[in-house]
C-alpha cells in the first residue's frame, strides 16, 4: 500500500524563546509576557481552533521564570487552564526551569555557583547602586577610587560591570528580587499552579542550563516532522532482543496489510542496542498504540479459533479471499515461528536463573525456599522486557538509583510507563547514543518522576525526585 504522510508541519510556540526553524516546518510564535488576560484568552482560542481544524501539529509552551509567575496569577488562571486543555489535544511539551517546578525562585549567582537569599540579593543591589553612584558622580578620580575601594572592603566580592554596564546589572538584580517577593507573597497559588501543570496529560520538560533546551526541542520537532508517536530503545543485553525485532516487523506488516493504515517502524542501531521509531499519522499517542496491539492480539486469537472468519474480514480490504488468505498466512506463519522461538528462549532463561539461584542457595546467599518462586505463574512474563521479575532487574545490570526509578514506575505508572522508563535508562547508558537523544531521554524520565510524585499525593522530595534527577544528569554527562 502507498503510505501518505503530511510533509508540511506547523508548530505553535507560546513564550519567548528562539531556536533554528527546521526546513518544512512553520513556527507560529505567541509572545504573551506582560500582556493582558483578555489577550491571552484570544490568542489561546486561536491555538485551540487550529488544533481542532488539524492545522496545528504541535505545541511548545516555554515558561521562563517571569512568565511562569505571571501565568500563576489569579487573573490569568482561566486562560492558562484553557491552553493546558488544548495542549492535551495535540503533541505538546511544557518547558520549565527545573528549580521553578520545585518552588525555588531564588537568584542563582553563576560566578559563586550558589543561590542567593533575599537578604543577600538586597545587599547586592545596594552595593551595585553605590558603585553606580561613585561612577556617575562628579568626584575627582582620587575620590571616586577611594569610594570604590571602600565598597570593595565591605564585601568579599566586587560586582562585575557586565556587558551592558552596572545599570543593567542593577535592573536585572531588582527584577530577580521582585520575582522572589512575588512568589513569597503567594506561595499557595504558585504551588497550585505547579500542581496544575504536573497533573495534566501534557509532558513536562525541565532544564537547568538553557543550552539543554535546544536538545529536547530538536527531538520534539524531529518526532513531529517524521510522525513519530512512540519510540523505544532495546539493549542487546535485553532478553529476547532478536525476538523483539522480529515482532516489530510482523506487527508492522499487520498494521499496513490488515488494518490498512499508515504505519512504519524505523530503527537505528549502535553496538549496544537498537532504537525503534514507530511512525503513523493515524496513531498519535501511546494509548492508541496499546489499542492497536490489543487488536493484533485479538486478531491472532480469532485466527486460531476460527481462521475462516478472519479471511472473510480481511477479504473486504483486499477484494478477494485468495489475496486475503495469502496476506494472513504470511503474517501468521511468521508470528507462530516467533512464538516458538520465544518459548524456547524463555525455557533457556528459566533454566539459567534456576541454576544461578541454586548456586546462591548453596553459598547461603538466599534461602532454598526462594527457589519455589520459579514455579510461580508470571515470574517470566511474555513481555520482551521481563520487567515484573525483580530478580532479573537485580542481576547487576542496574544501579540502585536506576532500580529505584524503575520501582517508582512500577508503583505509580502503568506497564507502558515502566517500559518507557527502562528503555530510557538503557539508552542513557549507551555511550554511542548522541547527546541530544540522551538529554531528551533524561528529561522525559524527569517529567515522569514529577508526575509520579504528584500521582502518589506526595511532594517530589518524599520519593527522592531531586536526587534521582541529579543521577540522571550525571548519566547524561
N, C-alpha and C positions, 0 to 999 in steps of 0.2 A: 504494500500500500504506500501511497505517497504521503510523506509526513509534512505537515504545514505548520510553521511557527511564525509568530509576528516578528518581523525584522526590526521595526521601529518601536522603541520603548520610551515612555515618558515617566519621569520621576518628579514628585513634589518634594521640595526641601523647605522645611519650616525652621527658621533660625539662621543666624549669620555665621556661616562657615563656607570657606571656599576650597574647592578641590578640582583637579582636572576632569573635564567632562568627556566621558568615553565617546568614541565615534558611534553614530547611530543611536544616540540617546539624548533626549531633550530633558533639561533640568529646569523646572519652574520654581523660582526661589521666592519665598514669602518671608520678608523681614518684618517681624512683628514687635520687636523690642520697643518699649515705651509708647506703643500705640494703644488706642482706647479699646475697651472691651467690645464695643459695637463693631469696630474694625476687625477684631479677631473673629467675631461671630460671622461676619460677611465673608471673610477670606476662607474660614474653615468650611463654610457652606459650599463655597466653590470647589474645594477639595473633595468634599463628600459627594457632590454631584458628579464630578469627574470619575470618582471611583464607581459609582452606581452605573454610569454610562460606559464603563470599561475603557475610558480614555486614559486612565492613570494605572501604571503597572507597579508602582512602588512609592513608599513614603518614608522620608528620613526626618525625624524630629530631633534637632540638636538643641539641647537645653544647657547653654552656658550658664554659669552661676547667676548672673543678673537676671536672665530670662527665667531661670528655674524659680527664683524667688518671686518674680513678677507673676508667673503663672499660678503660684500658690495663694495669691491674694484673693479674698472673697469675691471681689467684683469680676475676677477672671475665671473662676472655677467652672461656671456653667459652659463657657466657650471651650475651655480646656477639656472638660468631660466629653463634649460633643466630638472634638478632634480625636480623643482617645478611642471613642467608639468607632469612628470612621477608620482609624488605623487598623482595627481588627478585621476590616473587610478586605484588606489587600496586604501584600507583602510589605512589612514595615519594621523599622527599628527606632528605638528611642536612645539617643546618645547623651550620657550624662557624666559629669566629673565624679569619679569614684567616691571621693570624700563626701560630696554632697548627698549621695544616696545613703551614707552612714551618718547624716546630720552633722557634718563638720563643715563649717563655713569660715573657719579661721584663715588668716592670711599666711601664705607659705613663703618664707624667705629662701630663695634658691641658693644664695651665697652661703648662708648658715645651715641650710638643709634642715629646717625645722619650722613648725608653725608658731606664730606669734600670738600671745594673748591679746585681748582687747586693750589692756593697760599698756602693754609693750608697744602696740601699734599706735596708741595715742601719744606716747612719749616720742616715738619715731617721727610722727607728724610734726610735733613741736620742734624737734631738732632740725628737721628739714626746713621748716618755716624760719628758724633762726639763721640757718645758712643762707636762705634766700634774702633775708633782711640784710645780712652782712654783705652779700654780693651786690645788692641793689642800692646800698646806702651811698652817700656822698663822702664817706670817710676817706681819709688818705690811705695809701697802700699799707702803711705800718699798722694803723688802727684796724683795718679790715683783716690783716693777717693775725693780729692778736685776738680778735673776736673769734676767728675760725679756730685758732689754737685752743682757746678756752672751751669751745664746743667739743673739740677733739678729746680734751682731758676729761670731759663729763661722761663720755660714752666709750665703751670698748670697741666700737666700730665707727667708721665715718661714712656718712651716706654718699653713695656714688651718684654722680650727676646723671648718668644715663644718656641715652642717645638724644633725647629731646629736651634735656635740661632739668633743673630742680623743680620747676613749676609743674611739669608733667609728673615727676616722682611724687610730689605732694598731692596732686589731684588723684592719682591712682591709689595712694595710701588712704586718702579721705573717702574715696568710693568704697574701698575694701572695708573701712570702719563702718560706713553706713550699712553695708550688707550684713555685717556681723550684728549690728544693733537691730536691724530689721528682723533677722532670724530670732534673736534672743527675746524680742518683744512679742513674738507669736509662734513659739516653738510647737504648740499643739497643732496649729493649722498646717505648718510645714510638714510635720510628722504624718498627718492625714493625707497630705498631697503625695508624699513618698509612698504611702500605702496604696494610694490610688494608682500609681504607676506600676508598682510591683505586682499587684493583684490583677492587673489587666492581662489580656492574652497577647499583647504586643511585646516582643523580645526587647530586653534592656541590654545595651552595650555600654560598659563603663570604661573610663580611661584615666590614667594618672598623668601621662605626658601627652600633649596634643599630637605629637608625631605618630602615635599609635592609631589615632582616629582614621588616618588615611588607609591603614591596612584593612580594618574590618568594613569600611565603606567600599573599598575596592572589591572585597569578597561579595558584599551585598549586591553591588551593581553587576558584577560578573554573573551571579546567580540569576538575576532578573534578565540580563541580556541573553542568557542561554536557557531560560525557562527551567532552571534547576530548582526543584521544590524540596529536595531531600538529598543528603549525601552521607555516606558512612565510610569510615576507614576501617579496614580489616588487617590486622597484623599477621605476618606469616607464621608467628608463633601460635596464632589462634587455632584451636581445634576446628576441624572442618573448613580450613581456609580454601582449599581447592573445591570442595563441595559447594561452598557458598557462591563461588564464581560460576559454577555450573548452574546453580539455582537461578541466579540473576539472568543468565542467558535464556533459560526456559521461561521465566516469568515475563521477560521482555517479548518473547515470541507470542506468548498467550495474550498479552495486552494488545499487541499490534494485530495479530491474525484472528483472535477470537473475539475480543471486545471491540477491535477496530478503532482504537483511539491513538492520538499522537503520543508516543511513549518511546523514549530512547534511554539506554543506560550507557554512559561513557565511563571510562576508567583511566586512572593514572597510577602507575606503579613505581615504587622505589625498591631498593634491595630488601627493605624490611616489611613492606606491605603494599596494599592497594586501596585507593580511594575510589568509590563508586559514586557517580553523579547521576541521579535519577531526574530525567527531563520530561516535562509534559506541560502543555498549555490547557489541559483538561483537569488533571490532578494538580491542585495548588497548595496542599498542605499535608502534614503527616497523618491527619485523621482520614482524609480521602485516600491516602496511600494504604493505610491499615485496612480500610474498607475494601480496596481493590485486592489486597492479599487474602482477605476473608472470602471474597468472591472466587478467587483462584482455588482456595481450599475446597469450597463448595462444588466448584466445577470438577475437581478431582474425585470428590466423594460421589457425586452424581454419576460420573463416568464408570466408577467401579460398580455402583449399584444398578445402573441402567444406561449402558452405552448408547442405545438407540435414541433415547430422549435427548441426549447431548447432541447427537448427529442432526436430529430434526431441528434443534435450536440453532445450531451453527449454520445449517444449510440456508437459513434465511439471509445470512450475511453473504454467503458465497454463491448462492443461486443454484447450486446442485449438491446433492447428497454425496456424490463421489468426491468433489473437491473438499467438502466439509469433513468427510471421513479421513481424507489424507492429512488435512491440517491438524485434526485432533490426534490422529495416530502418531504423527511426528512428535508432538508435544508430550503425549502420554508415555511413549517409549522412552524418551529421554528422562522424564520425571521418574518413572519406575526404576530405571537404571540408577538414577541418583539416589533414590530411597534405599536401594540395596547397598550402595556404597556407604551411605551414612550409617546404616545398620551395622555393617562390618567395622566401620571406624569407631562407632560407639562401643562395640564389644571389645575392641582392641584397647581403647582408652580405659574402659571399666576394669579390664584385667591389669593394666599398668598401675592404676590407682590402688587396686586391691593389693598388689604386691608391695607398693610403697607403704600402704597402711600396715601391712603385716610386718614389714621391716621395722617401722616405727614402734609397733607394739612389742616386738622382741627387745628393742632398745629401751623400752619403758617410757617412750615419749608420749604414748597415748594408751588408753585402756582398750583391751581387746573387744569390749562390748561396742566400741565405736565402729568396729568392722561391720556391725549389723546395719549401719547406715547405707551400705552398698545395696542392701536388699529393699530399701525404702523406695517407693514409687516416686519418680520425678527427680531423683538425685542427679541423673543425667537427662536433661530435658532435650527436646528436639531442636531447640534453638541453636543457631550456629555459634552462639556466644557462651552457652552453658553458664549464664550469669548467676542463676539461682544457687549454684554449688559453691558454698563458702570455702570448702576445702580447696577447690581448684583456684579460686581467687587468691588464696593464701600460700600458693606454692612458690613464692619468691619473685613472681613477675611484677608485683605491685608493691610500692612503698606503703607505709601505714597511712600517710596522708591521702594517697590515691585510693586506698581501700575505704577510708572514711568518706570520701566523696561518693564512691560507688554505693556505700551503705545508705547515705542520705538519699541518693536517687532511688534506691530500692524501697526506702521507708516512706518517702514523701512524693514520689513520682510514679509514673506508670512504666510498663515494660519498654515502651519506646524511649522514655527518658533515660532509663538505665543503659539501653543500647547506645544512645547518643553520647552519654557521659563517658562510657567505657571507650567508645570509638574515639572521642576527642582526646582522652588521656593517652591512648595508644599513639595517636598522631603527634601529640606534643613530644613524645619520647623518640620519634623517628628523626634522626639527625639530617636526613635528606629532604625532609619537608621544608618548604620555603618559609621564611619569617612571616610573610603575610598570612599564610594558612595557619601557622602556629598561633599568632596573635588573635586571629579570628576565632580559632577553636577555644583558646583560653577564655576569651571574652564571652563566648556562648555558655561555657560552663559556669563562669562567674554569675551571669544573668540567671541561670537555672538555680544556683545556690541561694541567691537573693529571694527568688520566688518560693523556693522550698522552705526557707526560714519563715516566710510570711504564711505559707500554707500550714505550717506547723504551729501557727499562732505564737511564734517566738521571735525575739529580737535576733538579728543576724549574729550578734556576739554569742548568743546562747548555744548555737550549733557550730561556732568557730569559723564563720564565713570569712572574716578578715584574715585569719591565719591561713586558711585553705587557699584564698585568693592570692596571698603572698607566695605560697608554694607554687601556684600555677604560673605566676610571674617569673619565678626562678626557673621553671621548666622552659619557658619561652627564651630566657637568656641563655 
